[in-house]
């Protein structure tokens, strides 16, 4: 399944195993990172639209749901007031 939509599907199932059933967030994160990288590298014609899972938008939404939100940047500390 390398470099295909099916690899995205397989890795998402591995993510589910590690994140939900095994409770190993680090191994789950490995698959999320691989999915993100693969999604960036797949050409648009890899997604034939034959089902929702075969659309790039599905995977963009999936990543938004499973990735933790980025923490907002804190403003730099201001001058101390006496």
ZIQUI-V546817 format. One line per field, one symbol per residue. ss: DSSP state (@ for helix, = for strand, . for the rest). psi: psi as a letter, one per 40 degrees, with the letter a starting at -180 (. if undefined). burial: 1 if it has 9 or more other ideal C-beta (glycine too) atoms within 8 Angstrom, else 0. A space follows every 10 residues. Layout:
BEGIN
ss->???
psi->???
burial->???
END
This chain:
BEGIN
ss->....@@@@@@ @@@@@@@@@@ @...@@@@@@ @@@@@@@@@@ @..@@@.... .@@@.@@@@@ @@@@@@.... .......... ..
psi->ehfidddddd dddddddddd ddfgdddddd dddddddddd ehideeheee idefhddddd ddddddhiii hihiiihiih h.
burial->0001101111 1101111110 0000001100 1101110110 0100001000 0001110111 0110000000 0000000000 00
END
